């Protein structure tokens, strides 16, 4: 049952990240998707894949997206 909940969270957060207008919210939702996927890998007894997914998918990718959004925003003068 927990696996299905994590799959639903992963898919919904990925879809919400795609349709989000605010790019920082999309980065946060990408992190939720990566975190739920990492938990799913841990439940499926793949701890090495889960650790990699947690580091890359739930931490590094959302931070890089947020930094890219922050660096490319226009400032009103």
N, CA, C and O atoms as a GROMACS GRO file, in nm:
protein
  308
    1UNK      N    1   0.082  -0.120   0.000
    1UNK     CA    2   0.000   0.000   0.000
    1UNK      C    3   0.087   0.127   0.000
    1UNK      O    4   0.057   0.223  -0.070
    2UNK      N    5   0.193   0.125   0.078
    2UNK     CA    6   0.282   0.242   0.085
    2UNK      C    7   0.349   0.268  -0.049
    2UNK      O    8   0.374   0.384  -0.084
    3UNK      N    9   0.378   0.162  -0.123
    3UNK     CA   10   0.440   0.180  -0.253
    3UNK      C   11   0.349   0.258  -0.348
    3UNK      O   12   0.396   0.344  -0.422
    4UNK      N   13   0.219   0.227  -0.345
    4UNK     CA   14   0.125   0.296  -0.432
    4UNK      C   15   0.112   0.444  -0.394
    4UNK      O   16   0.099   0.529  -0.482
    5UNK      N   17   0.115   0.473  -0.266
    5UNK     CA   18   0.108   0.612  -0.221
    5UNK      C   19   0.230   0.689  -0.269
    5UNK      O   20   0.218   0.803  -0.315
    6UNK      N   21   0.348   0.628  -0.258
    6UNK     CA   22   0.470   0.694  -0.303
    6UNK      C   23   0.472   0.714  -0.454
    6UNK      O   24   0.520   0.815  -0.503
    7UNK      N   25   0.418   0.617  -0.528
    7UNK     CA   26   0.409   0.632  -0.673
    7UNK      C   27   0.315   0.747  -0.709
    7UNK      O   28   0.345   0.825  -0.799
    8UNK      N   29   0.203   0.756  -0.640
    8UNK     CA   30   0.108   0.864  -0.666
    8UNK      C   31   0.170   0.999  -0.632
    8UNK      O   32   0.153   1.095  -0.707
    9UNK      N   33   0.241   1.008  -0.520
    9UNK     CA   34   0.308   1.133  -0.483
    9UNK      C   35   0.412   1.171  -0.587
    9UNK      O   36   0.424   1.288  -0.625
   10UNK      N   37   0.488   1.073  -0.634
   10UNK     CA   38   0.591   1.100  -0.735
   10UNK      C   39   0.529   1.153  -0.864
   10UNK      O   40   0.575   1.253  -0.918
   11UNK      N   41   0.428   1.087  -0.912
   11UNK     CA   42   0.366   1.126  -1.038
   11UNK      C   43   0.296   1.262  -1.024
   11UNK      O   44   0.310   1.348  -1.111
   12UNK      N   45   0.219   1.281  -0.916
   12UNK     CA   46   0.148   1.407  -0.899
   12UNK      C   47   0.243   1.526  -0.883
   12UNK      O   48   0.219   1.632  -0.940
   13UNK      N   49   0.349   1.507  -0.807
   13UNK     CA   50   0.442   1.620  -0.790
   13UNK      C   51   0.517   1.649  -0.920
   13UNK      O   52   0.549   1.765  -0.946
   14UNK      N   53   0.544   1.548  -1.000
   14UNK     CA   54   0.609   1.572  -1.129
   14UNK      C   55   0.515   1.645  -1.224
   14UNK      O   56   0.557   1.736  -1.295
   15UNK      N   57   0.388   1.606  -1.226
   15UNK     CA   58   0.291   1.675  -1.312
   15UNK      C   59   0.270   1.818  -1.265
   15UNK      O   60   0.265   1.910  -1.347
   16UNK      N   61   0.258   1.838  -1.134
   16UNK     CA   62   0.242   1.974  -1.082
   16UNK      C   63   0.364   2.061  -1.110
   16UNK      O   64   0.350   2.180  -1.135
   17UNK      N   65   0.483   2.001  -1.106
   17UNK     CA   66   0.603   2.077  -1.138
   17UNK      C   67   0.603   2.119  -1.284
   17UNK      O   68   0.653   2.227  -1.318
   18UNK      N   69   0.549   2.036  -1.371
   18UNK     CA   70   0.544   2.070  -1.514
   18UNK      C   71   0.447   2.183  -1.545
   18UNK      O   72   0.474   2.264  -1.633
   19UNK      N   73   0.335   2.189  -1.472
   19UNK     CA   74   0.234   2.290  -1.504
   19UNK      C   75   0.246   2.415  -1.417
   19UNK      O   76   0.165   2.507  -1.429
   20UNK      N   77   0.344   2.419  -1.330
   20UNK     CA   78   0.362   2.532  -1.237
   20UNK      C   79   0.414   2.654  -1.311
   20UNK      O   80   0.505   2.645  -1.393
   21UNK      N   81   0.354   2.769  -1.282
   21UNK     CA   82   0.400   2.895  -1.342
   21UNK      C   83   0.523   2.949  -1.270
   21UNK      O   84   0.614   3.001  -1.334
   22UNK      N   85   0.526   2.937  -1.138
   22UNK     CA   86   0.639   2.985  -1.059
   22UNK      C   87   0.749   2.879  -1.062
   22UNK      O   88   0.728   2.765  -1.020
   23UNK      N   89   0.865   2.918  -1.110
   23UNK     CA   90   0.973   2.821  -1.130
   23UNK      C   91   1.034   2.774  -0.999
   23UNK      O   92   1.085   2.662  -0.992
   24UNK      N   93   1.031   2.857  -0.895
   24UNK     CA   94   1.083   2.812  -0.765
   24UNK      C   95   0.992   2.705  -0.704
   24UNK      O   96   1.040   2.610  -0.641
   25UNK      N   97   0.862   2.720  -0.722
   25UNK     CA   98   0.770   2.616  -0.675
   25UNK      C   99   0.792   2.486  -0.755
   25UNK      O  100   0.781   2.376  -0.700
   26UNK      N  101   0.821   2.500  -0.882
   26UNK     CA  102   0.850   2.382  -0.964
   26UNK      C  103   0.975   2.311  -0.914
   26UNK      O  104   0.981   2.188  -0.916
   27UNK      N  105   1.074   2.387  -0.871
   27UNK     CA  106   1.196   2.326  -0.817
   27UNK      C  107   1.166   2.250  -0.688
   27UNK      O  108   1.220   2.141  -0.667
   28UNK      N  109   1.083   2.306  -0.603
   28UNK     CA  110   1.046   2.239  -0.479
   28UNK      C  111   0.968   2.111  -0.508
   28UNK      O  112   0.992   2.007  -0.446
   29UNK      N  113   0.876   2.118  -0.602
   29UNK     CA  114   0.799   1.998  -0.638
   29UNK      C  115   0.887   1.891  -0.701
   29UNK      O  116   0.862   1.772  -0.683
   30UNK      N  117   0.989   1.933  -0.773
   30UNK     CA  118   1.086   1.836  -0.826
   30UNK      C  119   1.157   1.763  -0.712
   30UNK      O  120   1.183   1.643  -0.721
   31UNK      N  121   1.189   1.836  -0.606
   31UNK     CA  122   1.250   1.774  -0.489
   31UNK      C  123   1.158   1.675  -0.421
   31UNK      O  124   1.203   1.570  -0.375
   32UNK      N  125   1.027   1.707  -0.414
   32UNK     CA  126   0.931   1.612  -0.357
   32UNK      C  127   0.926   1.484  -0.438
   32UNK      O  128   0.922   1.373  -0.384
   33UNK      N  129   0.925   1.501  -0.570
   33UNK     CA  130   0.922   1.385  -0.658
   33UNK      C  131   1.046   1.298  -0.638
   33UNK      O  132   1.035   1.176  -0.631
   34UNK      N  133   1.163   1.361  -0.630
   34UNK     CA  134   1.287   1.285  -0.610
   34UNK      C  135   1.292   1.218  -0.473
   34UNK      O  136   1.342   1.106  -0.460
   35UNK      N  137   1.241   1.286  -0.371
   35UNK     CA  138   1.240   1.227  -0.237
   35UNK      C  139   1.146   1.108  -0.226
   35UNK      O  140   1.180   1.006  -0.165
   36UNK      N  141   1.028   1.120  -0.286
   36UNK     CA  142   0.934   1.008  -0.285
   36UNK      C  143   0.990   0.889  -0.363
   36UNK      O  144   0.970   0.774  -0.324
   37UNK      N  145   1.058   0.917  -0.472
   37UNK     CA  146   1.118   0.810  -0.550
   37UNK      C  147   1.232   0.743  -0.473
   37UNK      O  148   1.249   0.622  -0.481
   38UNK      N  149   1.309   0.822  -0.398
   38UNK     CA  150   1.415   0.764  -0.315
   38UNK      C  151   1.356   0.673  -0.207
   38UNK      O  152   1.410   0.566  -0.180
   39UNK      N  153   1.247   0.716  -0.145
   39UNK     CA  154   1.181   0.630  -0.046
   39UNK      C  155   1.128   0.501  -0.109
   39UNK      O  156   1.135   0.394  -0.050
   40UNK      N  157   1.076   0.513  -0.229
   40UNK     CA  158   1.027   0.396  -0.300
   40UNK      C  159   1.140   0.297  -0.329
   40UNK      O  160   1.123   0.176  -0.314
   41UNK      N  161   1.255   0.348  -0.371
   41UNK     CA  162   1.370   0.260  -0.394
   41UNK      C  163   1.414   0.192  -0.265
   41UNK      O  164   1.453   0.075  -0.267
   42UNK      N  165   1.408   0.264  -0.153
   42UNK     CA  166   1.447   0.204  -0.026
   42UNK      C  167   1.350   0.093   0.014
   42UNK      O  168   1.393  -0.011   0.064
   43UNK      N  169   1.222   0.114  -0.007
   43UNK     CA  170   1.123   0.012   0.024
   43UNK      C  171   1.142  -0.111  -0.064
   43UNK      O  172   1.120  -0.224  -0.020
   44UNK      N  173   1.183  -0.088  -0.189
   44UNK     CA  174   1.205  -0.199  -0.283
   44UNK      C  175   1.342  -0.264  -0.267
   44UNK      O  176   1.386  -0.340  -0.354
   45UNK      N  177   1.409  -0.234  -0.156
   45UNK     CA  178   1.536  -0.296  -0.116
   45UNK      C  179   1.649  -0.269  -0.215
   45UNK      O  180   1.725  -0.358  -0.252
   46UNK      N  181   1.658  -0.144  -0.257
   46UNK     CA  182   1.769  -0.100  -0.340
   46UNK      C  183   1.833   0.022  -0.272
   46UNK      O  184   1.818   0.135  -0.318
   47UNK      N  185   1.905  -0.003  -0.161
   47UNK     CA  186   1.955   0.112  -0.083
   47UNK      C  187   2.060   0.197  -0.156
   47UNK      O  188   2.067   0.317  -0.133
   48UNK      N  189   2.139   0.135  -0.243
   48UNK     CA  190   2.239   0.214  -0.316
   48UNK      C  191   2.172   0.309  -0.414
   48UNK      O  192   2.214   0.424  -0.428
   49UNK      N  193   2.070   0.261  -0.483
   49UNK     CA  194   1.996   0.346  -0.576
   49UNK      C  195   1.918   0.453  -0.500
   49UNK      O  196   1.907   0.567  -0.544
   50UNK      N  197   1.864   0.415  -0.384
   50UNK     CA  198   1.788   0.509  -0.302
   50UNK      C  199   1.877   0.623  -0.253
   50UNK      O  200   1.836   0.739  -0.253
   51UNK      N  201   1.998   0.590  -0.211
   51UNK     CA  202   2.090   0.694  -0.164
   51UNK      C  203   2.129   0.788  -0.277
   51UNK      O  204   2.134   0.910  -0.258
   52UNK      N  205   2.157   0.732  -0.393
   52UNK     CA  206   2.191   0.816  -0.508
   52UNK      C  207   2.074   0.905  -0.547
   52UNK      O  208   2.093   1.023  -0.576
   53UNK      N  209   1.955   0.849  -0.549
   53UNK     CA  210   1.835   0.927  -0.584
   53UNK      C  211   1.809   1.036  -0.481
   53UNK      O  212   1.769   1.147  -0.517
   54UNK      N  213   1.830   1.006  -0.355
   54UNK     CA  214   1.808   1.106  -0.251
   54UNK      C  215   1.906   1.222  -0.265
   54UNK      O  216   1.868   1.338  -0.249
   55UNK      N  217   2.029   1.191  -0.296
   55UNK     CA  218   2.130   1.297  -0.308
   55UNK      C  219   2.107   1.378  -0.436
   55UNK      O  220   2.104   1.501  -0.432
   56UNK      N  221   2.092   1.309  -0.547
   56UNK     CA  222   2.081   1.378  -0.675
   56UNK      C  223   1.940   1.431  -0.700
   56UNK      O  224   1.922   1.549  -0.728
   57UNK      N  225   1.842   1.342  -0.690
   57UNK     CA  226   1.705   1.379  -0.727
   57UNK      C  227   1.633   1.467  -0.627
   57UNK      O  228   1.550   1.549  -0.666
   58UNK      N  229   1.663   1.450  -0.499
   58UNK     CA  230   1.591   1.527  -0.398
   58UNK      C  231   1.670   1.647  -0.347
   58UNK      O  232   1.612   1.735  -0.284
   59UNK      N  233   1.800   1.653  -0.374
   59UNK     CA  234   1.879   1.763  -0.320
   59UNK      C  235   1.948   1.845  -0.428
   59UNK      O  236   1.927   1.966  -0.436
   60UNK      N  237   2.029   1.782  -0.510
   60UNK     CA  238   2.114   1.858  -0.602
   60UNK      C  239   2.034   1.920  -0.717
   60UNK      O  240   2.052   2.038  -0.747
   61UNK      N  241   1.947   1.843  -0.781
   61UNK     CA  242   1.872   1.894  -0.896
   61UNK      C  243   1.781   2.010  -0.857
   61UNK      O  244   1.782   2.112  -0.926
   62UNK      N  245   1.701   2.001  -0.749
   62UNK     CA  246   1.619   2.117  -0.712
   62UNK      C  247   1.701   2.241  -0.676
   62UNK      O  248   1.661   2.353  -0.707
   63UNK      N  249   1.815   2.220  -0.612
   63UNK     CA  250   1.900   2.334  -0.578
   63UNK      C  251   1.957   2.399  -0.704
   63UNK      O  252   1.960   2.521  -0.715
   64UNK      N  253   2.000   2.318  -0.800
   64UNK     CA  254   2.051   2.373  -0.926
   64UNK      C  255   1.942   2.447  -1.002
   64UNK      O  256   1.968   2.552  -1.061
   65UNK      N  257   1.821   2.394  -1.003
   65UNK     CA  258   1.710   2.462  -1.070
   65UNK      C  259   1.682   2.595  -1.002
   65UNK      O  260   1.665   2.697  -1.069
   66UNK      N  261   1.677   2.594  -0.869
   66UNK     CA  262   1.651   2.718  -0.795
   66UNK      C  263   1.761   2.821  -0.818
   66UNK      O  264   1.733   2.940  -0.834
   67UNK      N  265   1.886   2.777  -0.821
   67UNK     CA  266   1.996   2.870  -0.847
   67UNK      C  267   1.990   2.927  -0.988
   67UNK      O  268   2.017   3.045  -1.009
   68UNK      N  269   1.956   2.844  -1.084
   68UNK     CA  270   1.944   2.891  -1.222
   68UNK      C  271   1.831   2.993  -1.235
   68UNK      O  272   1.846   3.093  -1.305
   69UNK      N  273   1.720   2.968  -1.168
   69UNK     CA  274   1.608   3.062  -1.171
   69UNK      C  275   1.648   3.194  -1.105
   69UNK      O  276   1.618   3.302  -1.156
   70UNK      N  277   1.716   3.183  -0.992
   70UNK     CA  278   1.757   3.303  -0.918
   70UNK      C  279   1.856   3.387  -1.000
   70UNK      O  280   1.848   3.510  -1.001
   71UNK      N  281   1.949   3.321  -1.069
   71UNK     CA  282   2.051   3.394  -1.146
   71UNK      C  283   1.996   3.454  -1.275
   71UNK      O  284   2.053   3.551  -1.326
   72UNK      N  285   1.888   3.400  -1.328
   72UNK     CA  286   1.836   3.449  -1.455
   72UNK      C  287   1.717   3.541  -1.442
   72UNK      O  288   1.664   3.586  -1.543
   73UNK      N  289   1.673   3.572  -1.322
   73UNK     CA  290   1.560   3.663  -1.305
   73UNK      C  291   1.601   3.805  -1.338
   73UNK      O  292   1.712   3.848  -1.308
   74UNK      N  293   1.509   3.876  -1.401
   74UNK     CA  294   1.535   4.016  -1.434
   74UNK      C  295   1.500   4.102  -1.315
   74UNK      O  296   1.404   4.075  -1.242
   75UNK      N  297   1.577   4.204  -1.298
   75UNK     CA  298   1.551   4.300  -1.190
   75UNK      C  299   1.492   4.426  -1.249
   75UNK      O  300   1.540   4.476  -1.351
   76UNK      N  301   1.388   4.477  -1.185
   76UNK     CA  302   1.329   4.603  -1.230
   76UNK      C  303   1.416   4.719  -1.186
   76UNK      O  304   1.460   4.725  -1.071
   77UNK      N  305   1.442   4.810  -1.279
   77UNK     CA  306   1.525   4.926  -1.246
   77UNK      C  307   1.446   5.054  -1.252
   77UNK      O  308   1.501   5.162  -1.227
   0.00000   0.00000   0.00000
